[in-house]
Amino acid sequence: MVGAFRFHSSEWLTGGLHLIIIAVAAQAEDAAVWPWALAAMAIVSFFAWMASYRRYRQIHDLPTSKVASAAQGYVELFGRSELLRGGSLASTRTGLPCCWFRYYIERRTSGNKWEYVDSGESHEHFLLVDETGECVVSPEGAEVMTDRKETWTQGDYRHTQWLLLPKGTLYAIGEFSTASGAVGAFDERADVSDLLGEWKKDKEQLLQRFDLNRDGEIDMKEWERARLEAQQEVRRRHAEGRAATTEGVHLLRKPGDGRLFLLASELPDKLGRRFALWSAAHLVVFFGAGGASLLMLV
């Protein structure tokens, strides 16, 4: 979610659950609720510790490989992010060229609170480049951590976006493979048109995805956004096709066995320390809340 959206949103969720538990216990008139509230906090912290510690160990234990000599399988790579040759990707919110983006849109309610409207992220391939070669990165399913986060308000809408920029630091853990074959031909315009045609068949889903003002119609601005997303999806599919058919192309993607797939714009040592600190913090809360719960029950 970094702005690591996925990991940091889970950390915020953990803290949010703790606050909810405390608030519920504070509003209860019976003091007997507190031992169970503390026990619930301990359980939440235990699972949060497991997630943070798992990430720390994978970053700490996995040796960094070079693209040219990396073994097939689960690897750690470090280099810089670059766009594919001839490729182009821009944030749908600001139009800024990037290798990856994620956005989150909220709307102010009559009660002056923010409610979810829409979110999304790019799946277009890009490159990880080091001094020995380059590897195509398929970001779909990745936990992306980036320090490039922007938030702004337009009228009653609040927009937040996270970006991985070209020529930026890129650390990656994932499934590495090298494909071979012959390059095929792709028709982007025709494929975009076909994809939009598929989306039109399901009007309810189309409105849910692109009708931002919820007026039951897709206006020109909303249709342009749909076209851009269709274009990005087609480019992602084409990149996958090229990666699977071009001789000697290295590809990094989500492991099929559920292991961590991480992309980050930070040095691995700094990233490892961050997960270690989160892990320690969750462990302190686990023992503190759990111990207090037991003492109150005795």
Residue pairs with C-beta under 8 A, 6 or more apart in sequence:
1 7
1 8
1 9
1 102
1 144
1 145
1 162
2 8
2 144
2 145
2 146
2 147
2 149
2 162
2 264
2 265
3 145
3 146
3 147
3 148
3 149
3 162
4 143
4 144
4 145
4 146
4 264
5 102
5 104
5 121
5 144
5 162
6 143
6 144
7 55
7 143
7 145
8 145
10 48
10 51
11 48
11 278
14 44
14 45
14 48
14 282
17 41
17 44
18 41
18 44
18 45
18 285
21 37
21 40
21 41
21 44
22 37
22 41
24 33
24 37
25 33
25 34
25 37
34 296
35 292
35 293
35 294
35 296
35 297
36 293
38 289
38 290
38 292
38 293
38 296
39 289
39 290
39 293
41 285
41 289
42 285
42 286
42 287
42 289
42 290
42 293
45 282
45 283
45 285
45 286
45 289
46 282
46 286
48 278
48 282
49 279
49 282
49 283
49 286
52 275
52 278
52 279
52 282
53 275
53 279
54 260
55 260
55 262
55 275
56 272
56 275
56 276
56 279
58 173
58 259
58 260
58 262
59 76
59 173
59 262
59 268
59 271
59 272
59 275
60 272
62 74
62 75
62 76
62 173
63 76
64 76
64 77
64 78
64 268
65 71
65 75
65 76
65 77
65 176
66 77
66 130
66 131
66 132
66 133
67 77
67 79
67 128
67 129
67 130
67 132
67 133
67 134
67 135
67 250
68 132
68 133
69 132
70 77
70 135
70 176
70 250
71 176
72 176
72 177
72 178
73 175
73 176
74 173
74 174
74 175
74 176
74 255
74 259
75 173
75 174
75 175
75 176
75 252
76 171
76 172
76 173
76 268
77 128
77 130
77 135
77 171
77 172
77 173
77 176
77 252
78 130
78 170
78 171
78 172
78 268
79 128
79 129
79 130
79 131
79 170
80 128
80 129
80 130
80 167
80 168
80 169
80 170
81 99
81 100
81 126
81 127
81 128
81 129
81 137
81 164
81 165
81 166
81 167
81 168
81 169
81 170
81 265
82 99
82 126
82 127
82 128
82 129
82 134
82 166
82 167
83 89
83 97
83 99
83 126
83 127
83 166
84 125
84 126
84 127
84 136
84 239
87 124
87 125
87 126
87 235
87 239
88 97
89 97
89 98
89 99
89 100
89 101
89 122
89 124
89 126
89 232
89 235
90 96
90 97
90 98
91 98
91 101
91 103
91 161
91 163
92 101
92 103
92 120
92 225
92 228
92 229
93 101
93 103
93 159
93 161
94 150
94 161
96 163
96 165
97 165
97 166
98 122
98 163
98 164
98 165
98 166
99 126
99 127
99 164
99 165
99 166
99 168
100 121
100 122
100 124
100 126
100 139
100 144
100 146
100 163
100 164
100 263
101 121
101 122
101 161
101 162
101 163
101 164
102 119
102 120
102 121
102 122
102 144
102 161
102 162
103 118
103 119
103 120
103 121
103 159
103 160
103 161
103 162
104 116
104 118
104 119
104 159
104 160
104 161
105 116
105 117
105 118
105 119
105 157
105 158
105 159
105 160
105 212
106 114
106 115
106 116
106 117
106 157
106 158
106 160
107 114
107 115
107 117
107 156
107 157
107 158
108 114
108 156
108 157
108 158
109 115
114 158
117 157
117 212
118 209
118 212
120 229
121 139
121 144
122 139
122 232
122 236
123 138
123 139
123 140
123 232
123 233
123 236
124 139
124 232
124 235
124 236
124 239
125 136
125 137
125 138
125 139
125 235
125 236
125 239
125 240
125 243
126 136
126 137
126 139
126 164
127 134
127 135
127 136
127 137
128 134
128 135
128 137
128 170
128 172
128 252
129 135
133 250
134 250
135 176
135 250
135 251
135 252
136 239
136 243
136 249
136 250
136 251
136 252
137 170
137 172
137 174
137 251
137 252
137 253
137 263
138 236
138 239
138 240
138 243
138 251
138 252
138 253
138 254
139 263
140 236
140 253
140 254
141 253
141 254
141 261
142 174
142 254
142 261
142 262
142 263
143 260
143 261
143 262
143 263
144 162
144 164
144 262
144 263
144 264
145 262
145 263
145 264
145 265
145 266
145 271
146 162
146 163
146 164
146 264
146 265
147 265
147 266
148 162
148 163
148 164
148 165
148 168
148 265
149 160
149 161
149 162
149 163
150 160
150 161
150 163
151 158
151 159
151 160
151 161
152 158
152 159
153 159
164 170
164 263
164 265
165 265
168 265
169 265
169 266
169 267
170 263
170 264
170 265
171 262
171 263
171 264
171 265
171 266
171 267
171 268
171 271
172 252
172 262
172 263
172 264
173 260
173 261
173 262
174 252
174 253
174 254
174 255
174 261
174 262
174 263
175 252
175 253
175 254
175 255
175 256
175 261
176 250
176 251
176 252
177 250
177 251
177 253
178 248
178 249
178 250
178 251
179 243
179 244
179 245
179 246
179 247
179 249
179 251
180 246
180 247
180 248
180 249
181 244
181 245
181 246
181 247
182 245
182 246
182 247
183 242
183 245
183 246
184 241
184 242
184 245
186 238
186 241
186 242
188 231
188 234
188 235
188 238
191 234
191 237
191 238
192 227
192 230
192 231
192 234
195 230
195 233
195 234
196 226
196 227
196 230
199 205
199 206
199 209
199 226
199 230
200 206
206 218
206 226
207 216
207 218
209 226
210 218
210 222
210 223
210 225
210 226
211 217
211 218
211 222
212 222
212 225
213 219
213 222
218 226
242 249
243 249
243 251
244 251
253 261
254 261
255 261
264 271
266 274
